[in-house]
Amino acid sequence: MGSKGLSRREFLKAAGAAGASAALGDLSKFHVPAYVRQTGEFDLSDPAKVGEALQAEGAKVVIHSWGFSGLPETTLIPKFAEYTERLYGVPVQAEWATGSFGNMLTELPLANKHIRELGIDVIDKEEENFKKIMALEWGEPVNMEQYLPLLTELPDVEAPYIFNVPDLPVDGGDIYGVVYQGYEWLQALIRKDKVDITHYEDWVDLARDEMTGKGIDYAFNDSRGHFVFMGILNSLIQKGFVEGDLWSQEAWEAGITWWRDNLEDKILRFGDIGNDPTMRLSLQTGEAWWAATWGVYTRELLAIDWNKQEDVLEAFYPQSGIAADRETMTPVAGADHPVAARILINWFLSNEFQHVGWYKQGPDDAEGTNTWNITEDKYLVVYAGGVKPTNREVMPEWAKPYYPADPGSLILPVDWEWYTPNAEWISSTYDRIVKGI
């Protein structure tokens, strides 16, 4: 992934903060990060010296990430401390930063502040945000030369999960983003006890009359709602209902008009079923018959206790494609804990983290050993297909039915350079066409 296509000024305009350019200066291209914190004289190839470096940093690391369905406090934070103590003799305290990242993207530039001033060391956000992070000069390379001994998992990560910016090298490094999810997308669940599931092969099938007032989806003022609609629009184009290129305003206007006439009345309510207990209850009781959400929450709901008892949910993999938006890690430029940040990023790529402690320990361990005492639904939240061969090789056999056989064939790549500056336009176009605003 190159650095072209979205300047700092262009990002601010797209984010609705063009007025901040006066405070930020006239920047029309990316620059090498101005703040790079060195690790002093510590030899990071020596575990004992790494321990000293961690102590010097305060044995702490702060990551702005997603909720992992409640796992950070109960599991991930204590397990990371165990991991660093085992390797380096120092239990590092990880902290999960809260607060709206979208607000940070607009409010910090307006205040002429950098995200490191919030104490954040690692940004873990969907890949849609990568160019925005780069435009604001918030990141630095993961693989700067002094940190290479800490990155034992990185060499085996496959090329699609590495975001290189070769024209912005710092201390020999140019990897500014590392994806740790093999795939993550906005798909759906359907109540197979309410409809004939064989009638639902693609996105447009959700417009069947029987689905009137039965759906839960993200709203059109939410990027997740846009990503669901990307899949729908791609299906409409493939089937000839809409003409034009997927990445054009003309096609989106036509598609939103089709939505108004065919799908708006199919929505029971807009919102986030992944994190809203009330919406989950609607699906459980049968008030809702379908719901669009992240793949991680789709798998969690399939394995949740009530569905394992009733077996009423079916994963919906629309054959025309599903818009992908994977979690991507970037170390913050000039942050307080650069050594711990690299160790945390490396851990996210390990079999231990990828499988939340539940994976095959050898050829005779088909179902895997649950070393972290994780429930099945929580495992399914975290594991998203792996980013290197060994991640996939140690996947327990019991989990395989919860994943599509060939996820690569279903991924709809997103043109971020088109989407980012058009996101606000998409929301306002929906309001105009559907709401008459």
C-alpha positions as CSV (number, residue, x, y, z in Angstrom):
1,M,0.0,0.0,0.0
2,G,1.6,3.3,-1.0
3,S,1.2,6.7,0.6
4,K,-0.3,8.4,-2.4
5,G,-4.0,9.3,-2.7
6,L,-4.9,11.1,0.5
7,S,-3.0,14.1,1.8
8,R,-3.4,15.5,5.3
9,R,-5.5,18.4,3.8
10,E,-7.7,16.0,1.8
11,F,-8.3,13.9,4.9
12,L,-9.3,16.9,7.0
13,K,-11.7,17.9,4.3
14,A,-13.2,14.4,4.1
15,A,-13.5,14.3,7.8
16,G,-15.4,17.6,7.9
17,A,-12.4,19.4,9.5
18,A,-11.0,21.4,6.6
19,G,-10.8,24.5,8.8
20,A,-8.1,22.8,10.8
21,S,-5.7,23.2,7.9
22,A,-4.9,26.7,9.0
23,A,-3.6,25.4,12.4
24,L,-1.9,22.4,10.8
25,G,-0.1,24.2,8.0
26,D,-0.3,23.8,4.2
27,L,0.7,20.1,3.9
28,S,-0.1,18.5,0.6
29,K,2.0,15.3,1.1
30,F,3.1,13.0,3.8
31,H,6.3,13.6,5.7
32,V,8.6,11.3,7.7
33,P,7.3,11.3,11.3
34,A,9.0,14.1,13.2
35,Y,9.1,12.2,16.6
36,V,11.0,9.0,16.8
37,R,11.8,7.8,20.4
38,Q,15.0,5.7,20.6
39,T,15.6,2.9,23.0
40,G,19.1,4.1,24.1
41,E,21.8,1.5,24.4
42,F,19.6,-1.5,25.1
43,D,20.5,-4.6,23.1
44,L,17.0,-5.9,22.2
45,S,18.4,-9.2,21.0
46,D,19.2,-10.0,24.7
47,P,16.0,-10.9,26.7
48,A,17.5,-9.5,29.9
49,K,18.2,-6.2,28.2
50,V,14.7,-6.1,26.8
51,G,13.5,-6.5,30.3
52,E,15.6,-3.5,31.4
53,A,14.2,-1.5,28.5
54,L,10.6,-2.4,29.5
55,Q,11.4,-1.4,33.1
56,A,12.8,1.9,31.8
57,E,9.6,2.5,29.9
58,G,7.5,1.9,33.0
59,A,6.4,-1.7,32.1
60,K,3.3,-0.4,30.4
61,V,1.7,-0.2,27.0
62,V,-1.6,1.5,25.8
63,I,-3.5,0.3,22.8
64,H,-6.6,1.9,21.3
65,S,-8.5,-1.1,20.1
66,W,-12.0,-2.7,19.9
67,G,-13.8,-4.5,22.7
68,F,-13.1,-8.1,21.9
69,S,-16.4,-8.9,23.4
70,G,-15.2,-8.2,27.0
71,L,-12.0,-10.2,26.8
72,P,-9.4,-7.5,27.4
73,E,-10.0,-7.2,31.2
74,T,-10.8,-10.8,31.8
75,T,-8.2,-12.4,29.6
76,L,-6.0,-10.4,27.2
77,I,-4.5,-8.0,29.7
78,P,-3.4,-10.6,32.3
79,K,-2.2,-13.0,29.6
80,F,0.0,-10.3,28.0
81,A,1.5,-9.7,31.4
82,E,2.2,-13.4,31.7
83,Y,3.7,-13.5,28.2
84,T,6.2,-10.6,28.8
85,E,7.2,-12.0,32.2
86,R,7.8,-15.4,30.6
87,L,10.0,-14.0,27.9
88,Y,11.6,-11.0,29.5
89,G,11.1,-11.3,33.2
90,V,8.8,-8.2,33.4
91,P,5.0,-8.3,33.5
92,V,3.9,-5.5,31.2
93,Q,0.6,-3.9,32.0
94,A,-1.5,-3.4,28.9
95,E,-4.3,-0.8,28.9
96,W,-7.2,-0.7,26.4
97,A,-7.8,3.0,25.7
98,T,-11.5,4.0,25.3
99,G,-13.1,6.9,23.5
100,S,-14.3,7.4,20.0
101,F,-11.5,7.1,17.5
102,G,-13.6,9.0,15.0
103,N,-13.7,11.9,17.3
104,M,-10.0,11.8,17.8
105,L,-9.5,11.9,14.1
106,T,-11.2,15.2,13.9
107,E,-10.8,16.8,17.3
108,L,-7.1,16.3,17.8
109,P,-6.1,18.0,14.6
110,L,-8.4,20.9,15.3
111,A,-6.6,21.3,18.6
112,N,-3.2,20.9,16.9
113,K,-2.5,17.8,19.1
114,H,-1.0,14.4,18.3
115,I,-2.5,11.1,19.5
116,R,0.6,10.3,21.5
117,E,-0.5,13.2,23.8
118,L,-3.3,10.9,25.0
119,G,-0.7,8.3,26.1
120,I,-1.6,5.9,23.3
121,D,1.3,3.6,22.0
122,V,-0.5,1.4,19.4
123,I,-3.5,2.2,17.2
124,D,-5.5,-0.9,16.3
125,K,-8.3,0.2,13.9
126,E,-9.9,-1.0,10.8
127,E,-7.9,-0.6,7.6
128,E,-10.3,2.1,6.4
129,N,-8.4,4.4,8.9
130,F,-4.9,3.6,7.8
131,K,-4.5,6.4,5.3
132,K,-6.1,8.8,7.7
133,I,-3.6,7.9,10.4
134,M,-0.8,8.4,7.8
135,A,-2.2,11.7,6.7
136,L,-2.1,13.0,10.3
137,E,1.5,11.6,10.7
138,W,0.5,9.6,13.8
139,G,2.4,6.4,12.9
140,E,5.9,5.2,12.6
141,P,7.3,2.0,11.2
142,V,6.8,-1.2,13.1
143,N,10.1,-2.6,11.8
144,M,12.6,0.1,12.6
145,E,16.0,-1.6,12.8
146,Q,16.4,-1.5,16.6
147,Y,13.1,-3.3,17.1
148,L,13.6,-6.2,14.7
149,P,14.7,-8.7,17.4
150,L,11.3,-8.2,19.1
151,L,9.4,-9.0,15.9
152,T,9.8,-12.8,15.7
153,E,6.4,-13.4,14.2
154,L,6.5,-10.7,11.6
155,P,8.7,-12.4,8.9
156,D,6.1,-15.1,8.4
157,V,3.1,-12.8,8.0
158,E,1.8,-13.0,4.4
159,A,2.2,-10.0,2.1
160,P,-1.5,-9.0,1.9
161,Y,-1.4,-8.2,5.7
162,I,1.6,-5.9,5.5
163,F,1.2,-2.2,4.7
164,N,4.5,-0.9,3.4
165,V,5.1,2.7,2.7
166,P,8.5,2.5,0.9
167,D,8.9,6.2,0.3
168,L,8.7,6.9,4.0
169,P,11.5,4.8,5.6
170,V,12.6,5.5,9.1
171,D,15.7,3.7,10.6
172,G,15.4,1.0,7.9
173,G,11.7,0.3,8.5
174,D,8.8,1.0,6.2
175,I,6.0,-1.2,7.6
176,Y,3.5,1.2,9.0
177,G,0.6,-1.2,9.3
178,V,0.2,-4.8,10.2
179,V,-3.2,-6.6,9.8
180,Y,-3.8,-9.3,12.3
181,Q,-7.2,-10.6,11.0
182,G,-7.1,-12.9,8.0
183,Y,-10.4,-11.5,7.0
184,E,-13.1,-9.4,8.7
185,W,-16.2,-8.2,6.9
186,L,-19.8,-7.1,7.3
187,Q,-22.0,-10.1,6.6
188,A,-25.3,-11.2,8.2
189,L,-27.2,-13.8,10.1
190,I,-30.6,-15.2,9.2
191,R,-33.2,-17.0,11.3
192,K,-33.5,-20.2,9.4
193,D,-36.6,-21.3,11.4
194,K,-38.5,-18.3,10.0
195,V,-37.7,-18.5,6.3
196,D,-36.6,-21.0,3.7
197,I,-32.8,-20.4,3.8
198,T,-32.3,-21.8,0.3
199,H,-34.0,-18.6,-1.0
200,Y,-31.2,-16.5,0.4
201,E,-28.1,-16.7,-1.7
202,D,-27.2,-13.0,-2.3
203,W,-27.7,-9.6,-0.7
204,V,-30.7,-8.6,-2.9
205,D,-32.6,-11.6,-1.5
206,L,-33.0,-9.7,1.7
207,A,-35.6,-7.5,-0.2
208,R,-38.1,-10.4,-0.2
209,D,-41.5,-9.4,1.1
210,E,-41.4,-11.8,4.0
211,M,-38.5,-9.8,5.5
212,T,-40.6,-6.6,5.9
213,G,-39.8,-5.1,9.3
214,K,-37.6,-7.9,10.2
215,G,-34.0,-6.6,9.7
216,I,-31.3,-5.1,11.9
217,D,-28.6,-3.1,10.1
218,Y,-26.1,-0.3,10.7
219,A,-27.4,3.1,9.8
220,F,-26.3,5.1,6.8
221,N,-24.6,7.7,9.0
222,D,-22.3,4.9,10.1
223,S,-19.4,3.6,8.0
224,R,-20.4,0.1,8.9
225,G,-23.8,0.7,7.2
226,H,-21.9,1.9,4.2
227,F,-19.9,-1.3,4.1
228,V,-23.0,-3.5,4.3
229,F,-24.5,-1.4,1.4
230,M,-21.3,-1.8,-0.6
231,G,-22.0,-5.5,-0.7
232,I,-25.7,-4.9,-1.7
233,L,-24.7,-2.4,-4.4
234,N,-22.1,-4.8,-5.8
235,S,-24.8,-7.4,-6.0
236,L,-27.2,-5.0,-7.7
237,I,-24.5,-4.2,-10.3
238,Q,-23.7,-7.8,-10.9
239,K,-27.4,-8.7,-11.4
240,G,-28.1,-5.7,-13.7
241,F,-30.4,-3.7,-11.4
242,V,-27.9,-0.9,-11.3
243,E,-25.5,0.2,-14.1
244,G,-22.1,1.7,-13.7
245,D,-18.9,1.3,-11.7
246,L,-19.1,0.3,-8.0
247,W,-16.8,3.2,-7.1
248,S,-18.9,6.0,-8.7
249,Q,-21.4,8.4,-7.2
250,E,-23.8,7.6,-10.1
251,A,-24.0,4.0,-9.1
252,W,-24.4,4.8,-5.4
253,E,-27.3,7.2,-6.1
254,A,-29.0,4.5,-8.2
255,G,-28.3,1.9,-5.5
256,I,-29.6,4.1,-2.7
257,T,-32.8,4.7,-4.7
258,W,-33.2,0.9,-5.1
259,W,-32.7,0.6,-1.3
260,R,-35.5,3.2,-0.7
261,D,-37.9,1.3,-2.9
262,N,-37.0,-2.3,-1.8
263,L,-35.1,-2.5,1.5
264,E,-35.8,0.5,3.7
265,D,-39.1,-1.1,4.8
266,K,-37.3,-4.3,5.6
267,I,-35.5,-2.7,8.6
268,L,-36.9,-3.3,12.0
269,R,-34.3,-1.0,13.6
270,F,-30.8,0.4,12.9
271,G,-28.0,-0.2,15.3
272,D,-25.1,-2.4,16.4
273,I,-26.3,-5.9,17.2
274,G,-22.7,-6.8,18.0
275,N,-22.7,-4.7,21.1
276,D,-26.4,-4.0,21.9
277,P,-28.0,-6.6,24.2
278,T,-31.5,-5.3,23.3
279,M,-30.9,-6.0,19.6
280,R,-29.4,-9.4,20.4
281,L,-32.6,-10.2,22.3
282,S,-34.7,-9.2,19.2
283,L,-32.8,-11.8,17.2
284,Q,-33.1,-14.4,19.9
285,T,-36.9,-13.9,20.4
286,G,-37.6,-13.9,16.7
287,E,-38.7,-10.3,16.5
288,A,-35.8,-9.9,14.0
289,W,-35.2,-12.4,11.3
290,W,-31.9,-11.1,10.0
291,A,-29.1,-8.9,11.1
292,A,-26.0,-7.5,9.5
293,T,-22.9,-7.3,11.7
294,W,-19.2,-8.0,11.7
295,G,-18.0,-11.6,11.0
296,V,-16.6,-11.8,14.5
297,Y,-20.0,-11.2,16.1
298,T,-21.7,-13.5,13.5
299,R,-19.6,-16.4,14.7
300,E,-20.1,-15.5,18.4
301,L,-23.9,-15.5,18.0
302,L,-23.8,-18.8,16.2
303,A,-22.0,-20.3,19.2
304,I,-23.8,-18.5,21.9
305,D,-25.6,-20.8,24.4
306,W,-29.2,-20.1,23.3
307,N,-28.5,-20.7,19.6
308,K,-26.5,-23.9,20.4
309,Q,-29.6,-25.1,22.1
310,E,-32.2,-23.9,19.6
311,D,-30.1,-24.0,16.4
312,V,-32.1,-21.2,14.6
313,L,-29.3,-19.0,13.2
314,E,-27.6,-19.4,9.8
315,A,-24.5,-17.5,8.6
316,F,-25.3,-15.6,5.4
317,Y,-22.4,-15.4,3.0
318,P,-23.7,-13.5,-0.1
319,Q,-22.2,-15.0,-3.2
320,S,-21.5,-11.7,-4.9
321,G,-19.1,-10.6,-2.2
322,I,-18.7,-9.1,1.3
323,A,-16.9,-5.8,2.0
324,A,-13.7,-6.5,4.0
325,D,-12.3,-4.1,6.6
326,R,-9.6,-5.8,8.8
327,E,-8.1,-4.6,12.0
328,T,-4.7,-3.1,11.5
329,M,-2.0,-2.1,14.0
330,T,0.2,0.9,13.8
331,P,2.8,2.0,16.4
332,V,2.3,5.7,17.4
333,A,5.2,8.0,16.5
334,G,7.1,9.2,19.5
335,A,5.0,7.3,22.0
336,D,6.2,6.6,25.5
337,H,6.5,2.8,25.3
338,P,7.9,1.8,21.9
339,V,9.5,-1.4,23.0
340,A,6.4,-2.7,24.7
341,A,4.4,-1.6,21.6
342,R,6.4,-3.9,19.3
343,I,6.1,-6.8,21.8
344,L,2.4,-6.3,21.9
345,I,2.1,-6.2,18.1
346,N,4.3,-9.3,17.8
347,W,2.0,-11.1,20.3
348,F,-1.1,-10.3,18.3
349,L,0.5,-12.3,15.4
350,S,1.3,-15.3,17.5
351,N,-0.7,-18.6,17.6
352,E,-1.3,-18.0,21.3
353,F,-3.1,-14.7,20.7
354,Q,-4.7,-15.6,17.3
355,H,-6.4,-18.6,18.9
356,V,-6.9,-17.0,22.4
357,G,-4.9,-19.9,23.9
358,W,-7.0,-22.7,22.3
359,Y,-5.1,-24.4,19.5
360,K,-3.5,-27.7,18.4
361,Q,-0.4,-28.5,20.4
362,G,0.6,-31.4,18.1
363,P,-0.6,-33.8,15.4
364,D,-2.7,-35.8,17.9
365,D,-4.5,-32.8,19.4
366,A,-7.2,-32.4,16.8
367,E,-9.6,-30.4,18.9
368,G,-6.9,-28.2,20.4
369,T,-5.9,-27.6,24.0
370,N,-7.8,-24.8,25.7
371,T,-5.0,-23.4,27.7
372,W,-6.8,-20.1,28.5
373,N,-10.1,-21.7,29.5
374,I,-12.0,-19.7,26.8
375,T,-15.6,-20.5,25.8
376,E,-16.3,-21.4,22.2
377,D,-18.2,-18.1,21.4
378,K,-15.3,-16.0,22.6
379,Y,-12.8,-18.0,20.6
380,L,-14.9,-17.3,17.5
381,V,-14.9,-13.6,18.2
382,V,-11.1,-13.4,18.1
383,Y,-9.9,-15.9,15.5
384,A,-10.4,-14.4,12.0
385,G,-8.6,-16.7,9.7
386,G,-5.0,-16.1,10.6
387,V,-2.3,-14.1,8.8
388,K,0.4,-16.7,8.4
389,P,0.4,-20.4,7.7
390,T,1.0,-21.6,11.2
391,N,-2.0,-19.7,12.5
392,R,-4.2,-21.8,10.2
393,E,-2.4,-25.1,10.8
394,V,-3.1,-25.1,14.5
395,M,-6.8,-24.2,14.2
396,P,-8.9,-26.7,16.2
397,E,-11.1,-29.0,14.2
398,W,-14.3,-28.1,16.2
399,A,-14.1,-24.5,15.0
400,K,-13.9,-25.1,11.2
401,P,-17.6,-25.3,10.5
402,Y,-18.0,-21.7,11.8
403,Y,-15.8,-20.4,8.9
404,P,-16.4,-20.3,5.2
405,A,-14.3,-22.9,3.3
406,D,-12.9,-20.3,0.9
407,P,-13.1,-16.8,2.5
408,G,-10.8,-15.3,-0.2
409,S,-13.5,-16.0,-2.8
410,L,-16.0,-13.9,-0.9
411,I,-13.9,-10.8,-0.1
412,L,-15.0,-7.6,-1.8
413,P,-12.0,-5.3,-1.7
414,V,-12.8,-1.7,-0.9
415,D,-11.3,1.2,-2.8
416,W,-10.4,3.4,0.2
417,E,-9.2,6.2,-2.0
418,W,-12.7,6.5,-3.4
419,Y,-14.6,5.7,-0.3
420,T,-12.9,8.0,2.3
421,P,-13.6,11.3,0.6
422,N,-17.1,10.2,-0.4
423,A,-18.3,8.9,3.0
424,E,-20.0,12.1,4.1
425,W,-21.6,12.4,0.6
426,I,-23.0,8.8,1.0
427,S,-24.7,9.7,4.3
428,S,-26.2,12.9,2.9
429,T,-27.3,11.2,-0.3
430,Y,-29.2,8.6,1.8
431,D,-30.9,11.4,3.7
432,R,-31.8,13.2,0.5
433,I,-33.1,10.2,-1.4
434,V,-34.7,8.1,1.4
435,K,-35.6,10.7,4.1
436,G,-36.2,13.7,1.8
437,I,-33.9,15.8,3.9
